[in-house]
Amino acid sequence: MRLYYEALEIVDMNETGEFIRADITDMTDKEKEDTLQAIKDVMSGKEYRLTEHICGHDEGKGCEMKEI
């Protein structure tokens, strides 16, 4: 199972927003905290949705998204 932090900028339908995906699968809690802060820094000033993506595709399962 792979774990990701994802941030998607919320924009009008005809626009393309910024998207960030960071693989946090093998990270320590401190590394995850630093990565999350870096994403928030990049997305600062934008309206965005932040999720933890729990990907089960490698195991033949579905994905689960949890809003942070």
N, CA, C and O atoms as a Maestro MAE file, in Angstrom:
{
 s_m_m2io_version
 :::
 2.0.0
}

f_m_ct {
 s_m_title
 :::
 protein
 m_atom[272] {
  # First column is atom index #
  i_m_mmod_type
  r_m_x_coord
  r_m_y_coord
  r_m_z_coord
  i_m_residue_number
  s_m_chain_name
  s_m_pdb_residue_name
  s_m_pdb_atom_name
  i_m_atomic_number
  :::
  1 25 0.846 -1.173 0.000 1 A "MET " " N  " 7
  2 3 0.000 0.000 0.000 1 A "MET " " CA " 6
  3 2 0.890 1.235 0.000 1 A "MET " " C  " 6
  4 15 1.855 1.323 0.759 1 A "MET " " O  " 8
  5 25 0.553 2.177 -0.857 2 A "ARG " " N  " 7
  6 3 1.304 3.431 -0.953 2 A "ARG " " CA " 6
  7 2 0.476 4.539 -0.305 2 A "ARG " " C  " 6
  8 15 -0.754 4.520 -0.354 2 A "ARG " " O  " 8
  9 25 1.164 5.496 0.299 3 A "LEU " " N  " 7
  10 3 0.518 6.639 0.939 3 A "LEU " " CA " 6
  11 2 1.028 7.921 0.296 3 A "LEU " " C  " 6
  12 15 2.221 8.068 0.031 3 A "LEU " " O  " 8
  13 25 0.109 8.840 0.051 4 A "TYR " " N  " 7
  14 3 0.454 10.123 -0.556 4 A "TYR " " CA " 6
  15 2 -0.261 11.252 0.178 4 A "TYR " " C  " 6
  16 15 -1.353 11.066 0.714 4 A "TYR " " O  " 8
  17 25 0.367 12.420 0.194 5 A "TYR " " N  " 7
  18 3 -0.336 13.665 0.485 5 A "TYR " " CA " 6
  19 2 -0.600 14.304 -0.860 5 A "TYR " " C  " 6
  20 15 0.284 14.362 -1.715 5 A "TYR " " O  " 8
  21 25 -1.826 14.788 -1.048 6 A "GLU " " N  " 7
  22 3 -2.187 15.454 -2.292 6 A "GLU " " CA " 6
  23 2 -2.857 16.786 -1.987 6 A "GLU " " C  " 6
  24 15 -3.677 16.897 -1.076 6 A "GLU " " O  " 8
  25 25 -2.493 17.782 -2.762 7 A "ALA " " N  " 7
  26 3 -3.124 19.096 -2.660 7 A "ALA " " CA " 6
  27 2 -3.614 19.472 -4.051 7 A "ALA " " C  " 6
  28 15 -2.858 19.397 -5.020 7 A "ALA " " O  " 8
  29 25 -4.861 19.871 -4.151 8 A "LEU " " N  " 7
  30 3 -5.458 20.274 -5.417 8 A "LEU " " CA " 6
  31 2 -6.063 21.661 -5.252 8 A "LEU " " C  " 6
  32 15 -6.949 21.878 -4.426 8 A "LEU " " O  " 8
  33 25 -5.566 22.588 -6.055 9 A "GLU " " N  " 7
  34 3 -6.091 23.951 -6.016 9 A "GLU " " CA " 6
  35 2 -7.513 23.961 -6.570 9 A "GLU " " C  " 6
  36 15 -7.807 23.313 -7.575 9 A "GLU " " O  " 8
  37 25 -8.386 24.702 -5.901 10 A "ILE " " N  " 7
  38 3 -9.777 24.830 -6.329 10 A "ILE " " CA " 6
  39 2 -9.879 26.077 -7.207 10 A "ILE " " C  " 6
  40 15 -9.647 27.198 -6.754 10 A "ILE " " O  " 8
  41 25 -10.236 25.850 -8.484 11 A "VAL " " N  " 7
  42 3 -10.321 26.939 -9.463 11 A "VAL " " CA " 6
  43 2 -11.618 26.801 -10.256 11 A "VAL " " C  " 6
  44 15 -12.346 25.820 -10.106 11 A "VAL " " O  " 8
  45 25 -11.901 27.799 -11.105 12 A "ASP " " N  " 7
  46 3 -13.065 27.730 -11.988 12 A "ASP " " CA " 6
  47 2 -12.922 26.559 -12.959 12 A "ASP " " C  " 6
  48 15 -11.814 26.091 -13.220 12 A "ASP " " O  " 8
  49 25 -14.041 26.096 -13.484 13 A "MET " " N  " 7
  50 3 -14.057 24.915 -14.351 13 A "MET " " CA " 6
  51 2 -13.140 25.030 -15.562 13 A "MET " " C  " 6
  52 15 -12.577 24.023 -15.990 13 A "MET " " O  " 8
  53 25 -12.975 26.199 -16.116 14 A "ASN " " N  " 7
  54 3 -12.174 26.372 -17.332 14 A "ASN " " CA " 6
  55 2 -10.697 26.601 -17.040 14 A "ASN " " C  " 6
  56 15 -9.919 26.834 -17.964 14 A "ASN " " O  " 8
  57 25 -10.301 26.540 -15.789 15 A "GLU " " N  " 7
  58 3 -8.916 26.774 -15.407 15 A "GLU " " CA " 6
  59 2 -8.276 25.469 -14.935 15 A "GLU " " C  " 6
  60 15 -8.957 24.522 -14.542 15 A "GLU " " O  " 8
  61 25 -6.961 25.455 -14.988 16 A "THR " " N  " 7
  62 3 -6.205 24.317 -14.470 16 A "THR " " CA " 6
  63 2 -5.513 24.759 -13.189 16 A "THR " " C  " 6
  64 15 -4.705 25.688 -13.194 16 A "THR " " O  " 8
  65 25 -5.836 24.090 -12.101 17 A "GLY " " N  " 7
  66 3 -5.243 24.433 -10.821 17 A "GLY " " CA " 6
  67 2 -3.954 23.676 -10.567 17 A "GLY " " C  " 6
  68 15 -3.629 22.716 -11.266 17 A "GLY " " O  " 8
  69 25 -3.243 24.112 -9.580 18 A "GLU " " N  " 7
  70 3 -2.007 23.450 -9.182 18 A "GLU " " CA " 6
  71 2 -2.340 22.137 -8.476 18 A "GLU " " C  " 6
  72 15 -3.313 22.047 -7.728 18 A "GLU " " O  " 8
  73 25 -1.512 21.121 -8.727 19 A "PHE " " N  " 7
  74 3 -1.685 19.808 -8.094 19 A "PHE " " CA " 6
  75 2 -0.331 19.339 -7.575 19 A "PHE " " C  " 6
  76 15 0.671 19.379 -8.289 19 A "PHE " " O  " 8
  77 25 -0.317 18.899 -6.338 20 A "ILE " " N  " 7
  78 3 0.903 18.374 -5.728 20 A "ILE " " CA " 6
  79 2 0.590 16.983 -5.180 20 A "ILE " " C  " 6
  80 15 -0.420 16.781 -4.506 20 A "ILE " " O  " 8
  81 25 1.468 16.032 -5.479 21 A "ARG " " N  " 7
  82 3 1.377 14.692 -4.874 21 A "ARG " " CA " 6
  83 2 2.755 14.348 -4.316 21 A "ARG " " C  " 6
  84 15 3.751 14.361 -5.040 21 A "ARG " " O  " 8
  85 25 2.798 14.041 -3.024 22 A "ALA " " N  " 7
  86 3 4.048 13.667 -2.363 22 A "ALA " " CA " 6
  87 2 3.907 12.254 -1.817 22 A "ALA " " C  " 6
  88 15 2.987 11.968 -1.050 22 A "ALA " " O  " 8
  89 25 4.816 11.375 -2.210 23 A "ASP " " N  " 7
  90 3 4.818 9.995 -1.723 23 A "ASP " " CA " 6
  91 2 5.378 9.977 -0.307 23 A "ASP " " C  " 6
  92 15 6.540 10.322 -0.092 23 A "ASP " " O  " 8
  93 25 4.558 9.579 0.655 24 A "ILE " " N  " 7
  94 3 4.970 9.569 2.065 24 A "ILE " " CA " 6
  95 2 5.042 8.148 2.624 24 A "ILE " " C  " 6
  96 15 5.097 7.958 3.839 24 A "ILE " " O  " 8
  97 25 5.043 7.158 1.741 25 A "THR " " N  " 7
  98 3 4.929 5.754 2.133 25 A "THR " " CA " 6
  99 2 5.927 5.345 3.213 25 A "THR " " C  " 6
  100 15 5.528 4.779 4.231 25 A "THR " " O  " 8
  101 25 7.177 5.613 3.018 26 A "ASP " " N  " 7
  102 3 8.213 5.138 3.946 26 A "ASP " " CA " 6
  103 2 8.769 6.237 4.838 26 A "ASP " " C  " 6
  104 15 9.856 6.091 5.395 26 A "ASP " " O  " 8
  105 25 8.042 7.327 4.978 27 A "MET " " N  " 7
  106 3 8.529 8.464 5.764 27 A "MET " " CA " 6
  107 2 8.257 8.288 7.258 27 A "MET " " C  " 6
  108 15 7.301 7.627 7.665 27 A "MET " " O  " 8
  109 25 9.119 8.893 8.048 28 A "THR " " N  " 7
  110 3 8.888 8.979 9.491 28 A "THR " " CA " 6
  111 2 7.810 10.025 9.745 28 A "THR " " C  " 6
  112 15 7.458 10.786 8.843 28 A "THR " " O  " 8
  113 25 7.288 10.067 10.959 29 A "ASP " " N  " 7
  114 3 6.286 11.081 11.305 29 A "ASP " " CA " 6
  115 2 6.850 12.481 11.114 29 A "ASP " " C  " 6
  116 15 6.137 13.371 10.651 29 A "ASP " " O  " 8
  117 25 8.111 12.694 11.460 30 A "LYS " " N  " 7
  118 3 8.743 14.008 11.304 30 A "LYS " " CA " 6
  119 2 8.852 14.380 9.828 30 A "LYS " " C  " 6
  120 15 8.589 15.523 9.454 30 A "LYS " " O  " 8
  121 25 9.236 13.423 8.992 31 A "GLU " " N  " 7
  122 3 9.335 13.689 7.556 31 A "GLU " " CA " 6
  123 2 7.958 13.999 6.972 31 A "GLU " " C  " 6
  124 15 7.830 14.876 6.117 31 A "GLU " " O  " 8
  125 25 6.931 13.285 7.428 32 A "LYS " " N  " 7
  126 3 5.562 13.561 6.969 32 A "LYS " " CA " 6
  127 2 5.133 14.964 7.377 32 A "LYS " " C  " 6
  128 15 4.532 15.692 6.587 32 A "LYS " " O  " 8
  129 25 5.445 15.338 8.616 33 A "GLU " " N  " 7
  130 3 5.102 16.671 9.112 33 A "GLU " " CA " 6
  131 2 5.796 17.745 8.276 33 A "GLU " " C  " 6
  132 15 5.172 18.739 7.905 33 A "GLU " " O  " 8
  133 25 7.074 17.554 7.980 34 A "ASP " " N  " 7
  134 3 7.826 18.517 7.166 34 A "ASP " " CA " 6
  135 2 7.276 18.597 5.743 34 A "ASP " " C  " 6
  136 15 7.184 19.681 5.167 34 A "ASP " " O  " 8
  137 25 6.914 17.454 5.187 35 A "THR " " N  " 7
  138 3 6.356 17.419 3.835 35 A "THR " " CA " 6
  139 2 5.016 18.132 3.782 35 A "THR " " C  " 6
  140 15 4.749 18.894 2.853 35 A "THR " " O  " 8
  141 25 4.178 17.888 4.769 36 A "LEU " " N  " 7
  142 3 2.882 18.550 4.830 36 A "LEU " " CA " 6
  143 2 3.047 20.061 4.934 36 A "LEU " " C  " 6
  144 15 2.319 20.812 4.285 36 A "LEU " " O  " 8
  145 25 3.993 20.508 5.742 37 A "GLN " " N  " 7
  146 3 4.240 21.941 5.876 37 A "GLN " " CA " 6
  147 2 4.748 22.531 4.557 37 A "GLN " " C  " 6
  148 15 4.359 23.638 4.186 37 A "GLN " " O  " 8
  149 25 5.607 21.806 3.854 38 A "ALA " " N  " 7
  150 3 6.118 22.283 2.565 38 A "ALA " " CA " 6
  151 2 4.982 22.429 1.551 38 A "ALA " " C  " 6
  152 15 4.953 23.391 0.784 38 A "ALA " " O  " 8
  153 25 4.053 21.481 1.548 39 A "ILE " " N  " 7
  154 3 2.899 21.578 0.652 39 A "ILE " " CA " 6
  155 2 2.064 22.803 1.007 39 A "ILE " " C  " 6
  156 15 1.653 23.557 0.125 39 A "ILE " " O  " 8
  157 25 1.816 22.998 2.292 40 A "LYS " " N  " 7
  158 3 1.039 24.165 2.728 40 A "LYS " " CA " 6
  159 2 1.743 25.463 2.348 40 A "LYS " " C  " 6
  160 15 1.084 26.437 1.986 40 A "LYS " " O  " 8
  161 25 3.060 25.489 2.423 41 A "ASP " " N  " 7
  162 3 3.818 26.681 2.036 41 A "ASP " " CA " 6
  163 2 3.645 26.982 0.548 41 A "ASP " " C  " 6
  164 15 3.437 28.133 0.165 41 A "ASP " " O  " 8
  165 25 3.731 25.947 -0.289 42 A "VAL " " N  " 7
  166 3 3.579 26.118 -1.733 42 A "VAL " " CA " 6
  167 2 2.170 26.576 -2.082 42 A "VAL " " C  " 6
  168 15 1.988 27.395 -2.983 42 A "VAL " " O  " 8
  169 25 1.178 26.057 -1.379 43 A "MET " " N  " 7
  170 3 -0.221 26.364 -1.689 43 A "MET " " CA " 6
  171 2 -0.728 27.610 -0.951 43 A "MET " " C  " 6
  172 15 -1.895 27.977 -1.091 43 A "MET " " O  " 8
  173 25 0.119 28.246 -0.185 44 A "SER " " N  " 7
  174 3 -0.265 29.421 0.587 44 A "SER " " CA " 6
  175 2 -0.886 30.487 -0.315 44 A "SER " " C  " 6
  176 15 -0.362 30.792 -1.386 44 A "SER " " O  " 8
  177 25 -2.002 31.042 0.132 45 A "GLY " " N  " 7
  178 3 -2.685 32.085 -0.619 45 A "GLY " " CA " 6
  179 2 -3.661 31.547 -1.657 45 A "GLY " " C  " 6
  180 15 -4.340 32.319 -2.334 45 A "GLY " " O  " 8
  181 25 -3.731 30.223 -1.782 46 A "LYS " " N  " 7
  182 3 -4.640 29.593 -2.738 46 A "LYS " " CA " 6
  183 2 -5.712 28.829 -1.971 46 A "LYS " " C  " 6
  184 15 -5.502 28.392 -0.839 46 A "LYS " " O  " 8
  185 25 -6.850 28.682 -2.604 47 A "GLU " " N  " 7
  186 3 -7.884 27.812 -2.046 47 A "GLU " " CA " 6
  187 2 -7.594 26.408 -2.569 47 A "GLU " " C  " 6
  188 15 -7.462 26.208 -3.776 47 A "GLU " " O  " 8
  189 25 -7.495 25.439 -1.665 48 A "TYR " " N  " 7
  190 3 -7.124 24.091 -2.103 48 A "TYR " " CA " 6
  191 2 -7.699 23.039 -1.175 48 A "TYR " " C  " 6
  192 15 -8.127 23.323 -0.056 48 A "TYR " " O  " 8
  193 25 -7.694 21.814 -1.681 49 A "ARG " " N  " 7
  194 3 -8.141 20.648 -0.910 49 A "ARG " " CA " 6
  195 2 -6.916 19.788 -0.630 49 A "ARG " " C  " 6
  196 15 -6.142 19.480 -1.536 49 A "ARG " " O  " 8
  197 25 -6.748 19.405 0.622 50 A "LEU " " N  " 7
  198 3 -5.604 18.611 1.043 50 A "LEU " " CA " 6
  199 2 -6.097 17.252 1.515 50 A "LEU " " C  " 6
  200 15 -6.956 17.168 2.393 50 A "LEU " " O  " 8
  201 25 -5.548 16.179 0.926 51 A "THR " " N  " 7
  202 3 -5.990 14.832 1.274 51 A "THR " " CA " 6
  203 2 -4.808 13.898 1.494 51 A "THR " " C  " 6
  204 15 -3.703 14.119 0.997 51 A "THR " " O  " 8
  205 25 -5.085 12.846 2.260 52 A "GLU " " N  " 7
  206 3 -4.166 11.722 2.349 52 A "GLU " " CA " 6
  207 2 -4.767 10.634 1.455 52 A "GLU " " C  " 6
  208 15 -5.908 10.212 1.649 52 A "GLU " " O  " 8
  209 25 -3.993 10.197 0.491 53 A "HIS " " N  " 7
  210 3 -4.428 9.206 -0.489 53 A "HIS " " CA " 6
  211 2 -3.809 7.877 -0.080 53 A "HIS " " C  " 6
  212 15 -2.589 7.715 -0.087 53 A "HIS " " O  " 8
  213 25 -4.662 6.940 0.273 54 A "ILE " " N  " 7
  214 3 -4.220 5.594 0.647 54 A "ILE " " CA " 6
  215 2 -4.503 4.717 -0.576 54 A "ILE " " C  " 6
  216 15 -5.650 4.369 -0.855 54 A "ILE " " O  " 8
  217 25 -3.438 4.369 -1.296 55 A "CYS " " N  " 7
  218 3 -3.565 3.700 -2.586 55 A "CYS " " CA " 6
  219 2 -3.376 2.194 -2.426 55 A "CYS " " C  " 6
  220 15 -2.337 1.736 -1.952 55 A "CYS " " O  " 8
  221 25 -4.373 1.445 -2.820 56 A "GLY " " N  " 7
  222 3 -4.313 -0.002 -2.727 56 A "GLY " " CA " 6
  223 2 -4.139 -0.691 -4.069 56 A "GLY " " C  " 6
  224 15 -4.287 -1.910 -4.152 56 A "GLY " " O  " 8
  225 25 -3.827 0.061 -5.127 57 A "HIS " " N  " 7
  226 3 -3.742 -0.517 -6.469 57 A "HIS " " CA " 6
  227 2 -2.691 -1.619 -6.584 57 A "HIS " " C  " 6
  228 15 -2.906 -2.595 -7.302 57 A "HIS " " O  " 8
  229 25 -1.577 -1.483 -5.903 58 A "ASP " " N  " 7
  230 3 -0.529 -2.514 -5.977 58 A "ASP " " CA " 6
  231 2 -1.015 -3.845 -5.415 58 A "ASP " " C  " 6
  232 15 -0.502 -4.901 -5.786 58 A "ASP " " O  " 8
  233 25 -1.998 -3.799 -4.528 59 A "GLU " " N  " 7
  234 3 -2.554 -5.001 -3.911 59 A "GLU " " CA " 6
  235 2 -3.875 -5.419 -4.566 59 A "GLU " " C  " 6
  236 15 -4.545 -6.333 -4.086 59 A "GLU " " O  " 8
  237 25 -4.244 -4.751 -5.658 60 A "GLY " " N  " 7
  238 3 -5.503 -5.074 -6.333 60 A "GLY " " CA " 6
  239 2 -6.724 -4.549 -5.606 60 A "GLY " " C  " 6
  240 15 -7.833 -5.035 -5.826 60 A "GLY " " O  " 8
  241 25 -6.537 -3.561 -4.741 61 A "LYS " " N  " 7
  242 3 -7.639 -2.965 -3.973 61 A "LYS " " CA " 6
  243 2 -7.909 -1.548 -4.474 61 A "LYS " " C  " 6
  244 15 -7.185 -1.019 -5.318 61 A "LYS " " O  " 8
  245 25 -8.947 -0.962 -3.943 62 A "GLY " " N  " 7
  246 3 -9.280 0.410 -4.283 62 A "GLY " " CA " 6
  247 2 -8.495 1.397 -3.429 62 A "GLY " " C  " 6
  248 15 -7.716 1.010 -2.558 62 A "GLY " " O  " 8
  249 25 -8.715 2.665 -3.695 63 A "CYS " " N  " 7
  250 3 -8.064 3.732 -2.947 63 A "CYS " " CA " 6
  251 2 -9.033 4.338 -1.938 63 A "CYS " " C  " 6
  252 15 -10.252 4.252 -2.088 63 A "CYS " " O  " 8
  253 25 -8.468 4.941 -0.923 64 A "GLU " " N  " 7
  254 3 -9.249 5.669 0.067 64 A "GLU " " CA " 6
  255 2 -8.645 7.067 0.192 64 A "GLU " " C  " 6
  256 15 -7.425 7.222 0.259 64 A "GLU " " O  " 8
  257 25 -9.507 8.075 0.224 65 A "MET " " N  " 7
  258 3 -9.063 9.466 0.345 65 A "MET " " CA " 6
  259 2 -9.586 10.008 1.677 65 A "MET " " C  " 6
  260 15 -10.773 9.908 1.988 65 A "MET " " O  " 8
  261 25 -8.671 10.582 2.449 66 A "LYS " " N  " 7
  262 3 -9.054 11.201 3.717 66 A "LYS " " CA " 6
  263 2 -8.661 12.667 3.682 66 A "LYS " " C  " 6
  264 15 -7.496 13.005 3.471 66 A "LYS " " O  " 8
  265 25 -9.651 13.539 3.891 67 A "GLU " " N  " 7
  266 3 -9.370 14.966 3.902 67 A "GLU " " CA " 6
  267 2 -8.581 15.313 5.165 67 A "GLU " " C  " 6
  268 15 -8.887 14.847 6.263 67 A "GLU " " O  " 8
  269 25 -7.576 16.130 4.978 68 A "ILE " " N  " 7
  270 3 -6.719 16.549 6.101 68 A "ILE " " CA " 6
  271 2 -7.179 17.920 6.561 68 A "ILE " " C  " 6
  272 15 -6.607 18.481 7.496 68 A "ILE " " O  " 8
  :::
 }
 m_bond[271] {
  # First column is bond index #
  i_m_from
  i_m_to
  i_m_order
  :::
  1 1 2 1
  2 2 3 1
  3 3 4 2
  4 3 5 1
  5 5 6 1
  6 6 7 1
  7 7 8 2
  8 7 9 1
  9 9 10 1
  10 10 11 1
  11 11 12 2
  12 11 13 1
  13 13 14 1
  14 14 15 1
  15 15 16 2
  16 15 17 1
  17 17 18 1
  18 18 19 1
  19 19 20 2
  20 19 21 1
  21 21 22 1
  22 22 23 1
  23 23 24 2
  24 23 25 1
  25 25 26 1
  26 26 27 1
  27 27 28 2
  28 27 29 1
  29 29 30 1
  30 30 31 1
  31 31 32 2
  32 31 33 1
  33 33 34 1
  34 34 35 1
  35 35 36 2
  36 35 37 1
  37 37 38 1
  38 38 39 1
  39 39 40 2
  40 39 41 1
  41 41 42 1
  42 42 43 1
  43 43 44 2
  44 43 45 1
  45 45 46 1
  46 46 47 1
  47 47 48 2
  48 47 49 1
  49 49 50 1
  50 50 51 1
  51 51 52 2
  52 51 53 1
  53 53 54 1
  54 54 55 1
  55 55 56 2
  56 55 57 1
  57 57 58 1
  58 58 59 1
  59 59 60 2
  60 59 61 1
  61 61 62 1
  62 62 63 1
  63 63 64 2
  64 63 65 1
  65 65 66 1
  66 66 67 1
  67 67 68 2
  68 67 69 1
  69 69 70 1
  70 70 71 1
  71 71 72 2
  72 71 73 1
  73 73 74 1
  74 74 75 1
  75 75 76 2
  76 75 77 1
  77 77 78 1
  78 78 79 1
  79 79 80 2
  80 79 81 1
  81 81 82 1
  82 82 83 1
  83 83 84 2
  84 83 85 1
  85 85 86 1
  86 86 87 1
  87 87 88 2
  88 87 89 1
  89 89 90 1
  90 90 91 1
  91 91 92 2
  92 91 93 1
  93 93 94 1
  94 94 95 1
  95 95 96 2
  96 95 97 1
  97 97 98 1
  98 98 99 1
  99 99 100 2
  100 99 101 1
  101 101 102 1
  102 102 103 1
  103 103 104 2
  104 103 105 1
  105 105 106 1
  106 106 107 1
  107 107 108 2
  108 107 109 1
  109 109 110 1
  110 110 111 1
  111 111 112 2
  112 111 113 1
  113 113 114 1
  114 114 115 1
  115 115 116 2
  116 115 117 1
  117 117 118 1
  118 118 119 1
  119 119 120 2
  120 119 121 1
  121 121 122 1
  122 122 123 1
  123 123 124 2
  124 123 125 1
  125 125 126 1
  126 126 127 1
  127 127 128 2
  128 127 129 1
  129 129 130 1
  130 130 131 1
  131 131 132 2
  132 131 133 1
  133 133 134 1
  134 134 135 1
  135 135 136 2
  136 135 137 1
  137 137 138 1
  138 138 139 1
  139 139 140 2
  140 139 141 1
  141 141 142 1
  142 142 143 1
  143 143 144 2
  144 143 145 1
  145 145 146 1
  146 146 147 1
  147 147 148 2
  148 147 149 1
  149 149 150 1
  150 150 151 1
  151 151 152 2
  152 151 153 1
  153 153 154 1
  154 154 155 1
  155 155 156 2
  156 155 157 1
  157 157 158 1
  158 158 159 1
  159 159 160 2
  160 159 161 1
  161 161 162 1
  162 162 163 1
  163 163 164 2
  164 163 165 1
  165 165 166 1
  166 166 167 1
  167 167 168 2
  168 167 169 1
  169 169 170 1
  170 170 171 1
  171 171 172 2
  172 171 173 1
  173 173 174 1
  174 174 175 1
  175 175 176 2
  176 175 177 1
  177 177 178 1
  178 178 179 1
  179 179 180 2
  180 179 181 1
  181 181 182 1
  182 182 183 1
  183 183 184 2
  184 183 185 1
  185 185 186 1
  186 186 187 1
  187 187 188 2
  188 187 189 1
  189 189 190 1
  190 190 191 1
  191 191 192 2
  192 191 193 1
  193 193 194 1
  194 194 195 1
  195 195 196 2
  196 195 197 1
  197 197 198 1
  198 198 199 1
  199 199 200 2
  200 199 201 1
  201 201 202 1
  202 202 203 1
  203 203 204 2
  204 203 205 1
  205 205 206 1
  206 206 207 1
  207 207 208 2
  208 207 209 1
  209 209 210 1
  210 210 211 1
  211 211 212 2
  212 211 213 1
  213 213 214 1
  214 214 215 1
  215 215 216 2
  216 215 217 1
  217 217 218 1
  218 218 219 1
  219 219 220 2
  220 219 221 1
  221 221 222 1
  222 222 223 1
  223 223 224 2
  224 223 225 1
  225 225 226 1
  226 226 227 1
  227 227 228 2
  228 227 229 1
  229 229 230 1
  230 230 231 1
  231 231 232 2
  232 231 233 1
  233 233 234 1
  234 234 235 1
  235 235 236 2
  236 235 237 1
  237 237 238 1
  238 238 239 1
  239 239 240 2
  240 239 241 1
  241 241 242 1
  242 242 243 1
  243 243 244 2
  244 243 245 1
  245 245 246 1
  246 246 247 1
  247 247 248 2
  248 247 249 1
  249 249 250 1
  250 250 251 1
  251 251 252 2
  252 251 253 1
  253 253 254 1
  254 254 255 1
  255 255 256 2
  256 255 257 1
  257 257 258 1
  258 258 259 1
  259 259 260 2
  260 259 261 1
  261 261 262 1
  262 262 263 1
  263 263 264 2
  264 263 265 1
  265 265 266 1
  266 266 267 1
  267 267 268 2
  268 267 269 1
  269 269 270 1
  270 270 271 1
  271 271 272 2
  :::
 }
}
